Amino acid sequence: MKIIIAGAGDVGFHLAKLLSYESQDTYIIDFDGNKLNYINNHLDVITKKGDATSIKLLKEIGIDNADLLLAVTENQNTNFTISVVGKALGVKKTIARISNPEFLKNDDIDFKNYGVDFMISPEELAAEEIKLLLNQSSFNDTVAFENGLFNVMGTSLGYKSPILDLTVKEAKEKFSTVDFITIAIKREGVSQTIIPRGDTVYKLKDQVYFSVPNYSIEKLYPIIGKEQVDIKNVMVLGGSSIGQKTARNLCKDNFNVKLIERNKEKALTIAEDLRHTLVINGDGRDIELLEEENIREMDAFVAVTGDSETNIMSCLVAKSKGIKKTVALVENMDYINISQTIGIDTLINKKLIAASNIFRHIRKGEILALANLHNIDAEVFEFEVQPNAKVTEKPIKELRFPREAVFGGVIRDEKAHMSFGDFQLQSGDKAIVFCLPEAISIVEDLFN
């Protein structure tokens, strides 16, 4: 598969990194020589310095025999132009990163007619992720598949968890009435992700990811030693595009939302647009202002200003005031893995979310969905099982499934099923699979 990425920023780099695991024929174009040099030193892809809207340059790298063009520069208009030009020159599929919400939700224009097959908005995706996190407040990471029939949920184990110091097998026996599968563990001080086996022991401060059918979510709380927290009152810091989208989404779900915006003119504009949100003009870094606005009465605090450090520090202040749930937006991807160690519930990066969302269009086989977990450099896939696929030939325990991957559950006829060893997949099933990068190609082959 030949893939061309326009833009070597965080989204482009992360996409190139994911693709480099699979030896895809990948090209990445950018004006910035320093970014391209960094990519050359770290990834096995082909870099090209120049303008991705250049017809000459696109022809030089063989746009006419490319399968996919990903336009993910910082500029929406540039991405739109790149897609249109690329499609006209013969690329099979185009995906553009855009920021205008009108482009995403409209019935007036079919952008495919102009050469843009798919559009991705990092801001929209981040706002959706924040809403999901607040709905499952005792977990710091959550991904829903098939409208929540199956859910992957992550949390850090504290002293109160009854599975502490038990093996995975012992925990399953102790809580035999609860359907759950432990799909991954991220351990403090250990760089590699642990794919748990029966003898793997749960340890204090482990970041554990469970795959759970919807009917078992409430039963999971006693296992992790936490109570289900009801989030109703939310304070949002920052009237950025993500802040506005988050407030709008939460108000639609009947949350009580206060939004703090530093710029007076912007605050007035937001207040006119978001009728159900209480908009306050002020500096969210001012602790006195937060106290005046009753921060202690809030259930959750979401910091989405354009400054990562402000978001992190304000969330730490919110935590010190007794806020149950904190979410901070960060630009630097290197910050993502430190959320638990510094005391913030969840750090999110809109570019990482966007890259994972785009990546599902690249996958071979019948992949219905793909998600990235915040603290782990790996993916959760939802495969649709094809007729005569290798995974249908034997029960799961007899398949040559790589150690770097694990089944998280199966959806059959719109019902959730646990994917234990004796379960045998059938054509039409939808399988949830957690997979480290080195095993992706093997897993894909089994589903083909």
Summary of the structure (lengths in Angstrom):
residues: 448
radius of gyration: 22.5
end to end distance: 15.9
largest distance: 64.9
contacts: 1546
relative contact order: 0.11
helix: 36%
strand: 25%
